[in-house]
């Protein structure tokens, strides 16, 4: 991948948008090794519950699918670069 294209792609990642020195460091690594590994971490909940009075183990929720579908700019991203958090989406055939 051409350096300019890689740099433009890295600008899309939270934490690298305003850090040209870090993007240059990554670009040099890719040139030297010809590869890059990307790891992303995110909480399952954007606003964790402080208190739970009951826990139900081994339960199944029918009619929903879970996935990184909630665009978030408050806890996990910015208004220009939203982060994705885990959420539920209605799906007639879904099972969680």
N, C-alpha and C positions, 0 to 999 in steps of 0.2 A: 504494500500500500504506500502510495506517495506520502511524503511527510506532511504536506499541506492538508490532504484529505484526512489523515490520521489526526492531526491537530484539530481540525474542524469537528471531527467525531468526538474527540475527547472533551471538547468544550461543552458537549451536551450532558456530560456527567456531573452531578452535584459534587462540589468540592474541587473540581478541576477547571471550571469555567473561568475563574478569575486568577488562576495560578499558571502563567505561561512557563515558569521554570520547571514545574512538576511535569507539565505536558512535554516539554523538551527532553527531560530525563526519560520519560516513558518512550518517546520517539527514538532516542538513542539506543535504548534497550531493544526495541523491536528491530531496528536496523542490524544490531549485532547478533541477535538470536533468531530473528525471523519469526517470532511468535510472541504472544502475550496471553496471559490468563487474567480474567476479570472475575472478581468475586463480589457479590452484592449481599447485603444483609439488611433486613427490615423487620421490625416487630410485627406480630400478627395483628395487634390492635394499635391504632394511632392515639387513642386516649384510654389507657388501661383502666379497668374498673378497680376502684380502691377497696371494695369490700364485696365478698361473695358469701351469701349465707347458706348456699347449698351447692354441692358438686354432684353431678350425675355422671357416673362412669359408664363406659360401653354403650353410649346412646347413638342413635342414627337419626339424621334429619333428612327426610325425603322431600323432594320438590325444590331443592336448592343445589347450586354448584358453588364451590369456593374458589377463589383465585385472586390474583393481584389486579383488581379491577377498580379500586377506588383511587382516583387522582387526588393527591393531597399536597397542598402548598403551605400548610400550617406547621405540621409536625415532621414531614419527610421531604419537603422540597421547597421550591419558590414559585412565585406566580409565573415566572418565565420557564421554569423547569420543574414541573410537578413530579413528585415521587409517587410511587404506587404502593398501596397498602392492601392487606388482605381484606376481603369482604365477601359477602354472600350475594348471589344473584338468583332470582327465581328461574327455575329450569324444571319443566314438567317431568323429565326423565332423570334429573339430578339426584345424587345421594351424597351426603356429607357424614 
